[in-house]
Amino acid sequence: MPKTKAFPYQVTEYSDDYKLSAALNRSFNQYPSHVNAENELYSQFKYTKLTGLDYNDGDATVTRRDPSKVLFEDGKYYVWYTKRHTPIPPVGKFSKDYKIMVTEGDKIVWNDTIPTTDWDLAEVWYATSKDGFHWEEQGVAVTRPEYPIPGWRAVATPDILKFEGKYYIYYQAFTEPSGVRGDYCPVGVAYADNINGPWTHVNDVVIPTGAKGEWDQFAIQAPTPLVHNGQIYVYYKAAFNRPGTVWSGIGLAIADNPLGPFKKHELNPVQNSGHEICFFPWKEGVASLTIRDGSEHFTIQYAKDWVNFDVMAITEFMPTGPNAYIPDAFLDNKDGRGITWGIGHFINFKGKNAKRTHSELYRFDCDLSLDVHDPEMKYHNYRLAPQFYFNLGLSDKQKKRIKEENQKVKANN
């Protein structure tokens, strides 16, 4: 028990009996441990370039991104992802009329074969691997349905569910080129009796966007299904807030049947941050990698009740566009064991002569597992090369502002 008023040098089991500041209270009563090395929900991440997938010499006509959870069946790993293979790279131009070819003078901007964005005109493909490093592409899984069925323009950002012996792929179902008005889409779904397909479109929206004025009125993105209490829990992202200031939140929709109807949770959004997300069962609850956008970005969070999340760790160098190998994603056994690796995407690869960047899949490894103890993954305090910071230098606009401020200081003195 405390013998002095001052907080002691040696942290003991009695340290939290002192009167604590808000910061020390978080260390003892919010985070699993007051030191990262003992925090099971803290990890650094290691990255490996995948082999076996061709990107056409990096000319930006081929892109792979937005991987699903990784499943292991029939002696190999499976992953599904967004793939675009178009005659030319995305043009990045928008038009209000998306039913006809659009031109600027004699220049074609986009049409039924020319994409606006990296994920426009995409479909869901899949690959298999024996070791998680070398992958062999198996072909298209979920194709774009016929117009005007949702997804006719693109099906993207898939995730996989296995439920009662059947398979379901949820995806963003685009009915217009991304960028015409924004990145607007609801969620569609396709199902199969076999992990290799064939996949059948439901041909309708399974999770719709919100009503006008609601936080998710424009888009339901990155659908991420898990099984909890015998129900399908789908976490999803929506970007909202006033124009020009994007704020991403995470919502939750629940259904008894994989094909719906889904009911959105009354507390949505259930997370206040996260442009790119990965959810996995952890003990009796669910944990998440919360990456980019929002006041709690680059954190690892946990919700014992699957709804109300607390920050468990703050980390860096987190994976972008990640999903993971989650063996117990659908077991619903209240004993989630965590993750040790997964697949993500980097969006800024650029070939030697390419004018546009493209996305490629990569592997990340970590220790967010109750069954693995890897001290190397708990190391922190990395030091980057000075040139990394200098590459984040001032813009011309900022240099001009500083120059003008210096001139004012000089004139006033």
C-alpha positions in Angstrom: 0.0 0.0 0.0 1.2 3.6 -0.6 3.6 4.8 2.1 4.3 8.2 0.5 2.3 10.7 -1.6 4.7 10.6 -4.5 4.3 7.9 -7.1 7.0 5.3 -6.5 9.9 4.5 -8.7 9.2 0.8 -8.7 5.8 -0.2 -10.2 4.2 -2.8 -8.1 0.7 -4.4 -7.7 -0.1 -1.5 -5.4 0.9 1.3 -7.8 -2.7 1.9 -9.0 -3.8 2.5 -5.3 -2.3 6.0 -5.5 -4.2 8.9 -6.7 -3.6 8.8 -10.4 -3.6 11.3 -13.2 -5.8 10.6 -16.2 -2.7 9.4 -18.1 -1.6 6.9 -15.3 -5.2 5.7 -14.9 -5.2 4.7 -18.6 -2.0 2.9 -18.2 -3.3 0.8 -15.3 -7.0 0.5 -16.0 -7.5 0.8 -19.7 -4.5 -0.8 -21.5 -3.8 -4.5 -20.9 -0.4 -3.5 -19.5 1.4 -0.3 -18.7 4.4 -1.5 -20.9 4.1 -2.5 -24.5 6.3 -5.6 -24.1 3.6 -7.2 -21.9 0.6 -6.0 -23.9 -0.9 -8.8 -25.9 -2.8 -6.2 -28.0 0.4 -4.3 -28.9 2.6 -5.2 -31.9 4.9 -3.9 -34.5 4.5 -5.1 -38.0 6.9 -6.8 -40.5 6.4 -6.6 -44.2 7.2 -9.0 -47.1 6.7 -8.6 -50.8 4.6 -11.4 -52.3 5.7 -13.5 -55.2 3.7 -15.1 -58.0 1.4 -12.2 -59.0 2.1 -10.3 -62.2 1.5 -6.5 -62.5 2.4 -6.1 -66.2 5.7 -4.4 -65.5 4.0 -1.8 -63.3 2.3 0.1 -66.1 -0.8 0.7 -63.9 -3.1 -1.4 -66.2 -3.2 -4.1 -63.5 -3.9 -3.5 -59.9 -4.7 -5.8 -56.9 -5.9 -4.4 -53.6 -8.4 -4.7 -50.7 -7.7 -8.3 -49.7 -10.3 -10.4 -47.8 -9.7 -12.5 -44.7 -7.4 -15.5 -45.5 -9.0 -18.9 -45.2 -7.2 -22.3 -45.0 -8.9 -25.2 -46.7 -7.9 -28.2 -48.7 -4.2 -27.8 -47.6 -3.8 -24.3 -48.9 -4.5 -20.6 -48.1 -7.2 -18.7 -50.0 -7.5 -14.9 -50.4 -9.9 -12.8 -52.5 -9.2 -9.3 -53.6 -10.1 -6.4 -55.9 -8.5 -6.7 -59.3 -8.6 -4.3 -62.2 -7.1 -5.1 -65.5 -7.9 -2.4 -68.1 -6.4 -1.3 -71.4 -5.1 1.9 -69.9 -4.5 3.2 -66.3 -7.2 5.1 -64.5 -7.8 8.6 -66.1 -9.0 10.2 -62.9 -11.6 12.4 -64.7 -15.2 12.6 -63.7 -18.5 13.3 -65.4 -22.1 13.6 -64.2 -23.3 11.4 -67.1 -21.9 7.9 -66.6 -24.0 6.1 -69.2 -22.1 7.3 -72.2 -18.5 7.7 -73.2 -17.1 11.0 -71.9 -14.5 13.1 -73.8 -12.6 16.3 -73.4 -12.1 17.6 -76.9 -10.5 14.8 -78.8 -9.4 13.1 -75.6 -11.3 10.1 -74.2 -11.8 10.6 -70.5 -13.5 7.3 -69.6 -16.0 4.8 -70.9 -16.9 1.1 -70.4 -13.3 0.0 -70.6 -11.4 3.1 -69.4 -11.5 3.5 -65.6 -11.7 6.6 -63.4 -10.0 5.2 -60.3 -7.8 2.3 -59.2 -10.9 0.2 -58.3 -13.2 1.3 -61.1 -14.2 -1.5 -63.5 -12.8 -4.0 -61.0 -14.0 -7.6 -60.1 -13.2 -10.0 -57.3 -10.4 -12.4 -58.1 -8.7 -15.0 -55.8 -5.4 -16.7 -55.3 -4.1 -19.7 -53.3 -0.8 -20.3 -51.5 0.9 -23.2 -49.7 3.0 -20.9 -47.5 1.4 -17.5 -47.4 4.3 -15.9 -49.4 4.1 -17.3 -52.9 0.6 -17.0 -54.4 -1.0 -18.5 -57.6 -3.9 -16.6 -59.0 -6.9 -18.9 -59.7 -9.1 -16.5 -61.7 -12.1 -14.3 -61.2 -14.5 -15.3 -58.4 -17.2 -12.6 -58.5 -17.8 -10.9 -61.8 -19.6 -7.6 -62.5 -23.3 -8.3 -62.9 -25.3 -7.0 -65.9 -26.6 -3.4 -65.9 -28.5 -2.1 -63.9 -27.8 -4.7 -61.1 -25.8 -3.1 -58.3 -22.1 -3.8 -59.0 -22.5 -3.5 -62.7 -19.8 -0.8 -62.9 -17.4 -2.5 -60.3 -17.4 -5.0 -57.5 -14.6 -4.2 -55.0 -13.2 -4.5 -51.5 -14.4 -8.1 -50.8 -14.5 -10.1 -47.6 -15.4 -13.7 -47.0 -17.8 -15.4 -44.7 -18.2 -19.1 -44.1 -21.5 -20.0 -42.4 -23.3 -23.3 -42.1 -21.3 -24.9 -44.8 -21.7 -22.2 -47.4 -19.5 -19.3 -48.5 -20.5 -15.6 -48.9 -18.5 -12.8 -50.4 -19.6 -9.3 -49.4 -18.4 -6.4 -51.7 -18.8 -2.8 -52.5 -21.4 -2.7 -55.4 -20.7 0.4 -57.6 -23.5 1.6 -59.9 -21.5 4.5 -61.3 -17.8 5.2 -61.9 -16.1 6.1 -58.6 -15.6 9.8 -58.6 -18.6 10.8 -60.6 -20.1 12.3 -57.4 -17.9 10.6 -54.8 -17.0 7.0 -53.8 -20.6 6.1 -53.5 -21.8 2.5 -53.1 -23.9 0.0 -51.0 -22.9 -3.6 -50.2 -23.8 -6.6 -52.4 -23.2 -10.3 -51.8 -22.6 -13.4 -53.8 -22.7 -17.0 -52.4 -21.4 -20.5 -53.3 -21.5 -24.0 -52.0 -17.8 -24.5 -52.8 -14.8 -22.3 -51.8 -13.8 -22.3 -55.5 -17.3 -21.2 -56.7 -19.2 -20.8 -58.8 -20.5 -17.7 -57.2 -24.1 -16.5 -57.5 -25.0 -12.8 -57.2 -28.0 -12.0 -55.0 -28.6 -9.2 -57.6 -29.7 -6.8 -55.0 -28.3 -4.6 -52.2 -27.8 -6.5 -49.0 -26.7 -3.6 -46.8 -28.1 -0.3 -48.1 -26.7 3.2 -47.6 -28.4 5.3 -45.0 -31.3 7.7 -45.5 -30.6 11.3 -46.6 -28.9 13.2 -43.8 -27.7 10.1 -42.0 -23.9 9.5 -41.5 -23.7 6.7 -44.0 -26.0 8.1 -46.6 -23.5 7.9 -49.4 -21.4 4.7 -48.9 -21.2 1.4 -47.1 -17.6 0.4 -47.6 -15.2 -2.4 -46.6 -17.8 -4.9 -45.3 -16.1 -7.2 -42.8 -18.2 -10.2 -41.6 -17.7 -12.2 -38.4 -20.0 -14.6 -36.5 -21.1 -13.7 -33.0 -23.9 -15.2 -30.9 -25.1 -17.2 -34.0 -25.6 -14.0 -36.0 -23.7 -12.3 -38.8 -21.9 -9.1 -37.6 -20.7 -7.0 -40.5 -18.5 -4.0 -39.7 -18.2 -1.3 -42.3 -16.7 2.1 -43.0 -18.4 5.3 -44.0 -16.8 8.7 -44.6 -18.8 11.6 -43.4 -18.7 15.1 -42.0 -19.0 18.5 -43.6 -17.7 18.9 -47.2 -13.9 19.1 -47.5 -13.2 17.5 -44.1 -13.4 13.8 -44.3 -14.1 11.8 -41.1 -14.3 8.1 -41.3 -16.3 6.1 -38.8 -17.1 2.4 -38.4 -20.6 1.0 -38.4 -22.1 -2.3 -37.5 -25.0 -4.2 -39.2 -26.4 -7.5 -37.8 -28.5 -10.2 -39.4 -29.6 -13.8 -38.6 -29.1 -14.8 -42.2 -26.0 -14.0 -44.3 -28.4 -12.7 -47.0 -30.1 -10.4 -44.6 -32.1 -8.5 -43.7 -29.4 -6.5 -41.9 -30.2 -4.1 -39.1 -27.8 -1.3 -38.4 -26.8 -0.9 -34.7 -28.5 2.0 -32.9 -25.1 3.2 -31.6 -23.5 3.6 -35.1 -20.9 4.6 -35.7 -19.3 2.3 -33.2 -15.8 3.5 -33.9 -14.8 7.1 -34.4 -11.8 6.4 -36.6 -10.5 4.1 -39.3 -10.2 4.4 -43.1 -8.8 0.9 -43.3 -9.8 -1.7 -40.8 -9.3 -5.3 -39.8 -11.5 -7.0 -37.1 -10.8 -10.4 -35.4 -12.3 -12.3 -32.4 -10.3 -11.7 -29.2 -11.2 -13.6 -26.1 -14.9 -13.2 -25.7 -15.0 -9.9 -27.7 -13.6 -8.5 -30.9 -10.4 -6.5 -31.6 -9.6 -4.2 -34.5 -6.7 -2.6 -36.3 -7.9 1.0 -36.6 -5.8 2.7 -39.4 -5.8 6.2 -40.8 -8.5 8.9 -40.4 -10.0 10.1 -37.1 -8.8 11.0 -33.7 -8.0 7.4 -32.7 -6.2 6.3 -35.8 -3.2 3.9 -35.6 -4.6 2.2 -32.6 -5.6 -1.3 -31.7 -9.0 -1.5 -30.0 -11.2 -4.0 -28.2 -14.9 -4.3 -27.4 -15.9 -7.1 -25.0 -19.5 -6.6 -26.1 -18.6 -6.2 -29.8 -20.0 -2.7 -29.8 -18.3 -0.3 -27.4 -14.6 -0.1 -28.2 -11.7 1.0 -26.0 -8.1 1.8 -27.2 -5.8 -1.0 -26.1 -2.6 0.1 -27.8 -1.1 2.9 -29.9 1.4 1.7 -32.5 3.0 2.8 -35.7 3.9 1.4 -39.2 0.5 -0.3 -39.2 -0.6 -2.1 -42.4 -2.7 -0.3 -45.0 -5.7 -2.1 -46.6 -5.2 -5.1 -44.3 -7.1 -8.3 -43.6 -5.8 -11.3 -41.7 -5.5 -15.0 -41.4 -8.2 -15.5 -38.7 -8.7 -19.3 -38.1 -11.5 -18.6 -35.6 -13.3 -15.9 -37.4 -16.5 -17.9 -37.7 -16.2 -20.3 -34.8 -18.3 -18.2 -32.4 -16.6 -19.9 -29.4 -16.0 -16.8 -27.2 -12.3 -17.7 -27.2 -10.7 -15.6 -29.9 -7.0 -16.3 -30.1 -5.9 -13.3 -32.3 -3.8 -13.0 -35.4 -0.1 -13.3 -36.5 -0.2 -12.5 -40.2 -2.3 -11.2 -43.1 -2.4 -9.5 -46.5 -2.7 -5.8 -47.2 -2.1 -3.4 -50.1 0.2 -0.5 -50.9 -1.4 1.9 -53.4 1.7 3.9 -54.6 3.7 1.4 -56.6 4.9 2.9 -59.9 6.6 1.2 -62.8 9.7 2.6 -64.6 7.8 4.3 -67.4 4.3 4.6 -65.8 2.6 7.9 -65.3 0.2 6.6 -62.7 0.6 4.5 -59.6 -1.0 1.1 -59.0 -1.8 -1.1 -56.0 -0.1 -4.4 -55.1 -0.7 -6.9 -52.4 1.9 -7.6 -49.7 2.1 -9.8 -46.5 2.4 -8.4 -43.0 3.3 -10.3 -39.8 2.7 -9.4 -36.2 2.1 -10.7 -32.7 -1.5 -10.1 -31.8 -2.0 -13.6 -30.6 -2.6 -15.3 -27.2 -0.7 -18.4 -28.5 2.5 -16.7 -29.7 5.2 -14.8 -27.8 7.5 -12.9 -30.1 9.5 -10.2 -28.3 10.8 -8.9 -31.6 7.3 -7.9 -32.5 6.9 -5.9 -29.3 10.0 -3.7 -30.0 9.3 0.0 -30.4 11.3 3.2 -30.7 12.3 2.7 -34.4 14.5 5.3 -35.9 13.9 6.2 -39.6 16.6 7.5 -41.8 16.8 11.4 -41.8 16.0 11.5 -45.5 12.6 10.0 -44.8 11.7 13.1 -42.7 13.3 15.6 -45.2 11.1 14.0 -47.9 8.1 15.3 -45.9 9.3 18.9 -46.4 7.5 22.1 -46.8 5.3 22.8 -49.8 5.9 25.9 -52.0 2.8 27.5 -50.4 4.1 26.9 -46.9 7.6 28.3 -47.9 5.9 31.4 -49.3 3.9 31.9 -46.1 7.0 31.6 -43.9 8.9 34.0 -46.1 6.1 36.6 -45.8 6.0 36.1 -42.0 9.8 36.6 -41.8 9.5 39.8 -43.8 6.8 41.1 -41.4 9.0 40.3 -38.4 11.9 42.1 -40.0 9.7 45.2 -40.8 8.4 45.4 -37.3 11.8 45.3 -35.7 
